[in-house]
Amino acid sequence: MPAPPALASARFPEEILVVLRTLRRAGHAAFLVGGSIRDRLLGKEAKDHDVATSARAEVVAGLFRRVIPTGIKHGTVTVLLGDMAIEVTTFRGEGEYRDGRRPASVFFIEDVVEDLARRDFTINAMAFDPETKTLVDPFGGTEDLARRLVRCVGDPLKRFGEDGLRPLRAVRFASVLDFEIEAATREAVPKTLETFAKVAQERVREELTRLLVGGHPARGVALLRETGLLARILPEVAALVGVEEQGRDAFELTLARLDRIPGDLELRLGALLHDLELAPRPAKLPKRLGRVEAVLDRLRYPLKVIEQVGLLVKHRDFALRRYADDAALRRALATAGRERVAPLIALGRGQASALGDEALLRDADVLEGRVAELLARDPPLTPGELAIDGRRIMELLGLPRGPQVGHAVRYLMERVLDDPDLNTPDSLERLLRDWFSSQA
């Protein structure tokens, strides 16, 4: 069929066109497939461009100078042209899915329509030839895009039974694209949760991340709950339903907060796990992990993300408190960390906005200005910013390494948080001698 104008007029990177031309000149069918077609039809820039071809992977590898054998057994190689890495996969069918994750076997075929038939959703089951402007759309993907609908290719129960991640992908697409999930597709999700339970946490994490940083995270999380997926992924968040927080349902407040937070992953995770302490406490937590950290560790998030989100939730009320004077604010900054000021204020604004509390929102605005003014003076907030270090303290007081040096550092920090002007070598040494004498 002729491609719709949005696709026919789209410009594709020259490297992609070179790959397609090279395959065709060698006598093979070749098409752009998958998400790049969907995105172009929606008027968006495509991030990745995948190619499907009738050529076997070994043949593709022989046609280009730089090729990575990404998955030869499954018919996939990555062609490197210029700065681009282009995944090229042979048209294929799939054998039986036995573990809810991957087919037991694949077999190679010549027909692009048969290749598209194995894909998850109609909006991802299209192929396009940029040269002839021909679109192959055997399952109504363009119609479903126009209707803003996520629908499985073929029988949803079969599709979800093949790969347990697909129900979560359906919710993610509906959330990110602001689409509805077609009735039969949606009804199949709760019926295939046991297959979903077999999916590796790393794959779940990737889909959850894409959902959370998209444009409609609250809708996505609500869909997860309605389909039963949330209880499998984040039972702690699902348990917030019916729990009261400040006169509101804690789960509904979580949804309201999510949509009022900038699309940064750590911030969105902080907003999602903000009220975790209100949920029933698990019988056992992993050693040395708090509740937030345990959830993120289970989902295999990187340590840096786990630590940052844990600290954001720990200090979530930073922007919603009132500080009597600059000394109190400096102490709060020292505890939370100056690098977390901006995200904590964003998190506080999200909470105030979710509560509909205009006074709290104004307070957060005032605090932001106050913090900026205070930080412009560059006050010492950590031991490393003191005008003397641990070695000088030991020299001055004749101390060996040990707890007393730590006590001395903490004493000096308290004094400079009260009065940053004291942070000079002379002032700190004088204070230290007086303190040490009093301790003796």
C-alpha positions as CSV (number, residue, x, y, z in Angstrom):
1,M,0.0,0.0,0.0
2,P,1.2,3.6,-0.6
3,A,2.7,5.1,2.6
4,P,0.7,7.9,4.3
5,P,2.2,11.4,3.8
6,A,3.8,11.5,7.2
7,L,5.9,8.5,6.3
8,A,6.3,9.1,2.6
9,S,7.8,12.6,3.2
10,A,10.0,11.5,6.1
11,R,13.8,11.8,5.7
12,F,15.9,8.9,6.8
13,P,19.7,8.8,7.5
14,E,21.8,8.1,4.5
15,E,23.4,5.2,6.3
16,I,20.0,3.5,6.5
17,L,19.3,4.0,2.8
18,V,22.8,2.6,2.0
19,V,22.1,-0.6,3.9
20,L,18.7,-1.0,2.2
21,R,20.1,-0.4,-1.3
22,T,23.0,-2.7,-0.8
23,L,20.7,-5.6,0.2
24,R,18.4,-5.0,-2.7
25,R,21.2,-4.8,-5.2
26,A,22.3,-8.1,-4.0
27,G,18.9,-9.5,-4.8
28,H,17.3,-9.5,-1.3
29,A,14.1,-7.9,0.0
30,A,14.8,-5.3,2.7
31,F,12.6,-3.0,4.7
32,L,12.7,-0.7,7.7
33,V,10.6,-2.2,10.4
34,G,9.4,-1.7,14.0
35,G,9.4,1.4,16.2
36,S,10.9,3.7,13.6
37,I,7.9,3.3,11.3
38,R,5.5,3.8,14.2
39,D,7.3,7.0,15.4
40,R,7.5,8.5,11.9
41,L,3.7,7.9,11.4
42,L,3.1,9.7,14.6
43,G,5.2,12.7,13.4
44,K,8.1,11.9,15.8
45,E,11.8,11.5,15.2
46,A,12.8,7.9,15.3
47,K,15.6,7.0,17.7
48,D,16.5,3.6,16.3
49,H,16.2,2.2,12.8
50,D,16.0,-1.6,12.4
51,V,16.1,-3.4,9.1
52,A,14.5,-6.7,8.2
53,T,15.7,-8.7,5.1
54,S,15.3,-12.0,3.3
55,A,19.1,-12.3,3.3
56,R,20.7,-14.7,5.8
57,A,22.9,-13.1,8.5
58,E,26.1,-14.6,6.9
59,V,25.2,-13.0,3.6
60,V,24.5,-9.7,5.2
61,A,27.9,-9.9,7.0
62,G,29.6,-10.4,3.7
63,L,28.1,-7.3,2.1
64,F,29.5,-4.8,4.6
65,R,33.0,-4.1,5.8
66,R,32.2,-3.6,9.5
67,V,29.7,-6.0,11.0
68,I,29.1,-7.2,14.6
69,P,27.7,-10.7,14.8
70,T,25.1,-9.7,17.4
71,G,23.0,-12.8,17.2
72,I,23.9,-14.9,14.2
73,K,21.8,-17.9,15.5
74,H,18.7,-15.7,15.5
75,G,19.5,-14.0,12.2
76,T,20.8,-10.7,13.6
77,V,23.9,-8.7,12.8
78,T,24.8,-5.1,13.5
79,V,26.1,-3.1,10.5
80,L,28.4,-0.2,11.4
81,L,28.3,2.7,8.9
82,G,29.7,6.0,9.8
83,D,28.6,6.7,13.4
84,M,25.5,4.5,13.1
85,A,25.0,1.0,14.3
86,I,22.1,-0.6,12.3
87,E,20.6,-3.9,13.4
88,V,19.7,-6.1,10.5
89,T,17.6,-9.2,11.0
90,T,16.6,-12.0,8.6
91,F,12.9,-12.5,8.1
92,R,12.1,-15.3,10.6
93,G,9.4,-17.4,12.2
94,E,9.6,-18.7,15.7
95,G,9.1,-22.1,17.3
96,E,7.3,-22.9,20.6
97,Y,7.8,-20.6,23.6
98,R,8.5,-22.9,26.5
99,D,9.7,-20.5,29.2
100,G,7.6,-17.4,28.6
101,R,10.8,-15.5,27.6
102,R,12.1,-16.8,24.3
103,P,11.3,-19.2,21.5
104,A,12.9,-22.7,21.6
105,S,13.9,-22.2,18.0
106,V,13.8,-19.8,15.1
107,F,13.6,-20.6,11.4
108,F,14.2,-18.3,8.5
109,I,11.6,-17.3,5.9
110,E,11.3,-15.3,2.7
111,D,8.1,-13.3,3.3
112,V,8.0,-10.0,5.2
113,V,4.4,-10.5,6.1
114,E,5.1,-13.8,7.9
115,D,8.0,-12.0,9.7
116,L,5.6,-9.2,10.8
117,A,3.1,-11.8,12.1
118,R,5.4,-12.8,15.0
119,R,5.6,-9.3,16.4
120,D,3.8,-8.1,19.5
121,F,1.5,-5.2,18.6
122,T,0.0,-4.0,15.3
123,I,1.6,-0.6,15.7
124,N,5.0,-2.3,15.7
125,A,4.1,-4.8,12.9
126,M,4.7,-2.6,9.8
127,A,7.5,-2.5,7.2
128,F,8.4,0.4,4.9
129,D,10.5,0.8,1.8
130,P,11.8,4.4,1.7
131,E,12.7,4.2,-2.0
132,T,9.3,3.0,-3.4
133,K,7.4,4.7,-0.5
134,T,5.6,1.4,0.0
135,L,4.2,0.5,3.4
136,V,3.5,-3.2,4.3
137,D,0.8,-3.1,7.0
138,P,-1.0,-6.5,7.1
139,F,-2.5,-6.1,10.6
140,G,-4.0,-2.6,10.6
141,G,-1.2,-0.8,12.4
142,T,-1.9,2.5,10.7
143,E,-5.6,2.3,11.6
144,D,-4.7,1.5,15.2
145,L,-2.4,4.5,15.3
146,A,-5.2,6.7,14.0
147,R,-7.5,5.2,16.7
148,R,-4.8,5.6,19.3
149,L,-5.0,1.9,20.2
150,V,-2.6,-0.7,21.4
151,R,-3.7,-4.1,20.0
152,C,-1.9,-7.4,19.8
153,V,-1.1,-9.1,16.5
154,G,-3.4,-12.1,16.5
155,D,-4.6,-13.7,19.7
156,P,-3.5,-11.7,22.8
157,L,-3.5,-14.7,25.1
158,K,-1.1,-16.5,22.7
159,R,1.1,-13.4,22.3
160,F,1.3,-12.7,26.0
161,G,1.9,-16.4,26.7
162,E,4.9,-16.4,24.3
163,D,6.8,-13.5,26.0
164,G,5.7,-12.5,29.5
165,L,7.1,-9.0,29.1
166,R,4.5,-8.1,26.4
167,P,1.7,-7.2,28.9
168,L,4.0,-4.7,30.5
169,R,5.0,-3.4,27.1
170,A,1.3,-2.9,26.2
171,V,0.9,-0.7,29.3
172,R,4.1,1.1,28.6
173,F,3.0,1.9,25.0
174,A,-0.4,3.0,26.2
175,S,1.1,5.3,28.8
176,V,3.9,6.8,26.7
177,L,1.8,7.3,23.6
178,D,-1.4,8.2,25.6
179,F,-3.3,5.4,23.8
180,E,-6.0,3.0,25.0
181,I,-5.4,-0.7,25.2
182,E,-7.8,-2.7,22.9
183,A,-10.4,-4.6,25.0
184,A,-9.3,-8.2,24.2
185,T,-5.6,-7.2,24.6
186,R,-6.3,-5.6,28.0
187,E,-8.5,-8.6,29.2
188,A,-5.6,-10.9,28.4
189,V,-3.2,-9.2,30.8
190,P,-4.5,-10.6,34.1
191,K,-4.9,-14.0,32.6
192,T,-1.2,-14.2,31.7
193,L,0.4,-12.9,34.9
194,E,2.0,-16.2,35.7
195,T,3.9,-16.0,32.5
196,F,4.9,-12.4,33.4
197,A,6.3,-13.7,36.7
198,K,9.0,-15.6,34.7
199,V,10.4,-12.4,33.2
200,A,13.9,-11.3,34.4
201,Q,13.8,-8.3,36.7
202,E,16.3,-6.5,34.4
203,R,13.7,-6.6,31.5
204,V,10.9,-5.4,33.8
205,R,13.1,-2.6,35.0
206,E,13.8,-1.3,31.5
207,E,10.1,-1.2,30.6
208,L,9.2,0.4,34.0
209,T,11.9,3.0,33.4
210,R,10.5,3.9,30.0
211,L,7.0,4.2,31.4
212,L,8.1,6.4,34.3
213,V,10.1,8.9,32.2
214,G,7.3,9.2,29.6
215,G,4.7,11.9,29.3
216,H,2.0,10.2,31.3
217,P,3.5,8.2,34.2
218,A,0.5,8.4,36.5
219,R,-1.7,6.9,33.8
220,G,0.8,4.2,33.3
221,V,1.0,3.3,37.0
222,A,-2.8,3.4,37.2
223,L,-3.0,0.9,34.3
224,L,-0.4,-1.3,36.0
225,R,-2.7,-1.5,39.0
226,E,-5.9,-2.1,37.0
227,T,-4.3,-5.0,35.1
228,G,-2.8,-6.6,38.1
229,L,0.8,-5.9,37.0
230,L,1.6,-3.5,39.8
231,A,1.0,-6.1,42.5
232,R,3.6,-8.2,40.7
233,I,6.2,-5.5,40.1
234,L,5.7,-3.1,43.0
235,P,3.4,-4.8,45.6
236,E,4.6,-2.1,48.1
237,V,3.1,0.6,45.9
238,A,-0.1,-1.4,45.2
239,A,-0.5,-1.7,49.0
240,L,-1.0,2.1,49.3
241,V,-4.5,1.8,47.9
242,G,-6.9,2.7,50.7
243,V,-4.1,4.0,53.0
244,E,-4.8,7.5,54.2
245,E,-2.2,10.3,53.9
246,Q,-3.1,13.8,54.8
247,G,-6.8,13.1,54.2
248,R,-6.1,11.5,50.8
249,D,-5.8,8.0,49.5
250,A,-2.0,7.5,49.4
251,F,-2.1,5.7,46.0
252,E,-4.1,8.4,44.4
253,L,-1.7,11.0,45.9
254,T,1.2,9.1,44.4
255,L,-0.4,9.3,41.0
256,A,-1.1,13.0,41.3
257,R,2.5,13.6,42.5
258,L,4.0,11.6,39.6
259,D,2.4,13.8,36.9
260,R,3.7,16.9,38.6
261,I,7.4,15.9,38.7
262,P,9.9,16.6,35.9
263,G,10.7,13.6,33.7
264,D,14.0,12.6,35.4
265,L,14.2,8.9,36.3
266,E,15.5,9.4,39.9
267,L,12.9,12.1,40.6
268,R,10.1,10.0,39.2
269,L,11.2,7.0,41.2
270,G,11.3,9.2,44.3
271,A,7.8,10.4,43.6
272,L,6.6,6.8,43.1
273,L,8.2,5.5,46.3
274,H,7.6,8.7,48.3
275,D,5.1,7.1,50.7
276,L,6.5,3.5,50.9
277,E,6.7,3.7,54.7
278,L,2.9,3.9,54.8
279,A,2.7,0.4,53.3
280,P,2.8,-2.8,55.5
281,R,6.3,-3.5,56.4
282,P,7.8,-6.6,54.9
283,A,8.8,-9.4,57.3
284,K,12.4,-9.2,56.1
285,L,14.6,-6.7,54.3
286,P,18.0,-7.4,52.7
287,K,20.9,-6.6,55.0
288,R,21.9,-2.9,55.1
289,L,19.1,-1.8,52.8
290,G,16.1,0.4,53.6
291,R,12.7,-0.1,52.1
292,V,13.2,2.1,49.1
293,E,16.6,0.7,48.4
294,A,15.4,-2.9,48.8
295,V,12.7,-2.3,46.1
296,L,15.1,-0.7,43.7
297,D,17.7,-3.4,44.3
298,R,15.1,-6.1,43.6
299,L,14.5,-4.4,40.2
300,R,18.2,-4.4,39.5
301,Y,18.6,-0.6,39.3
302,P,22.3,0.6,39.3
303,L,23.7,1.4,42.7
304,K,24.0,5.1,41.9
305,V,20.3,5.3,41.2
306,I,19.4,3.3,44.3
307,E,21.5,5.5,46.6
308,Q,20.2,8.8,45.0
309,V,16.5,7.8,45.2
310,G,16.9,6.5,48.7
311,L,18.3,9.9,49.8
312,L,15.6,11.8,47.9
313,V,12.9,9.9,49.7
314,K,14.7,10.2,53.1
315,H,14.9,14.0,52.7
316,R,11.6,14.3,50.8
317,D,10.2,17.0,53.2
318,F,13.2,19.3,52.8
319,A,11.3,21.8,50.7
320,L,8.1,21.6,52.8
321,R,9.7,22.6,56.1
322,R,10.2,26.1,57.5
323,Y,13.6,27.0,58.7
324,A,13.9,29.5,61.6
325,D,17.2,31.0,60.5
326,D,20.1,30.5,58.1
327,A,21.9,28.3,60.5
328,A,18.9,25.9,60.5
329,L,18.8,25.9,56.7
330,R,22.6,25.3,56.4
331,R,22.2,22.3,58.7
332,A,19.4,21.0,56.5
333,L,21.6,21.5,53.4
334,A,24.5,19.8,55.0
335,T,22.3,16.8,55.9
336,A,20.6,16.5,52.5
337,G,23.6,17.5,50.3
338,R,23.9,20.6,48.1
339,E,23.8,18.4,45.0
340,R,20.3,17.3,45.9
341,V,18.8,20.7,46.5
342,A,17.2,21.1,43.1
343,P,15.6,17.6,42.9
344,L,14.4,17.9,46.5
345,I,12.7,21.2,45.8
346,A,11.1,19.7,42.7
347,L,9.9,16.7,44.7
348,G,8.5,19.1,47.4
349,R,6.7,21.1,44.7
350,G,5.2,17.9,43.3
351,Q,3.9,16.9,46.7
352,A,2.5,20.4,47.4
353,S,0.8,20.5,44.0
354,A,-0.6,17.0,44.4
355,L,-2.1,18.1,47.8
356,G,-3.5,21.3,46.2
357,D,-1.7,23.3,48.9
358,E,-1.0,26.7,47.4
359,A,0.6,28.0,50.6
360,L,3.1,25.1,50.5
361,L,3.9,25.8,46.9
362,R,4.6,29.5,47.7
363,D,6.8,28.3,50.6
364,A,8.8,26.1,48.2
365,D,9.3,29.1,45.9
366,V,10.5,31.3,48.7
367,L,12.8,28.5,50.0
368,E,14.3,28.1,46.5
369,G,15.3,31.7,46.4
370,R,16.6,31.6,49.9
371,V,18.7,28.5,49.2
372,A,20.2,30.1,46.1
373,E,21.1,33.2,48.0
374,L,22.7,31.2,50.8
375,L,24.6,28.9,48.5
376,A,26.0,31.9,46.5
377,R,28.0,32.7,49.7
378,D,29.6,29.2,49.4
379,P,29.2,28.2,53.1
380,P,31.1,25.1,54.3
381,L,28.6,22.2,54.5
382,T,30.9,19.2,54.7
383,P,34.0,18.3,56.6
384,G,36.0,18.5,53.4
385,E,35.2,22.2,53.2
386,L,36.7,23.0,56.6
387,A,39.7,25.3,56.5
388,I,41.7,22.7,58.4
389,D,41.8,19.0,57.8
390,G,42.1,15.9,60.0
391,R,45.9,15.8,59.8
392,R,46.1,19.4,61.1
393,I,43.7,18.5,63.9
394,M,45.9,15.6,65.0
395,E,49.0,17.8,64.8
396,L,47.4,20.6,66.8
397,L,46.0,18.4,69.5
398,G,48.6,15.7,69.5
399,L,46.1,13.0,68.8
400,P,46.5,9.7,66.9
401,R,43.9,8.6,64.4
402,G,40.7,7.6,66.1
403,P,37.2,8.6,67.3
404,Q,38.4,11.8,69.0
405,V,39.5,13.3,65.7
406,G,35.9,12.6,64.4
407,H,34.5,14.3,67.5
408,A,36.7,17.4,66.8
409,V,35.6,17.5,63.2
410,R,31.9,17.4,64.2
411,Y,32.4,20.1,66.8
412,L,34.0,22.4,64.1
413,M,31.2,21.6,61.6
414,E,28.6,22.7,64.2
415,R,30.4,25.9,64.8
416,V,30.8,26.9,61.1
417,L,27.2,25.9,60.3
418,D,26.2,28.4,63.0
419,D,28.7,31.0,61.6
420,P,30.4,30.4,58.3
421,D,32.8,33.3,58.9
422,L,34.6,31.2,61.5
423,N,35.9,28.9,58.7
424,T,39.4,30.2,58.7
425,P,42.5,28.3,59.9
426,D,43.2,30.8,62.7
427,S,39.6,30.8,64.0
428,L,39.2,27.0,63.8
429,E,42.5,26.3,65.6
430,R,41.5,28.7,68.4
431,L,38.1,27.0,68.7
432,L,39.7,23.6,68.6
433,R,42.1,24.4,71.5
434,D,39.3,25.8,73.6
435,W,37.1,22.8,72.9
436,F,39.9,20.3,73.6
437,S,40.8,22.0,76.9
438,S,37.1,21.9,78.0
439,Q,37.0,18.2,77.1
440,A,40.1,17.5,79.1
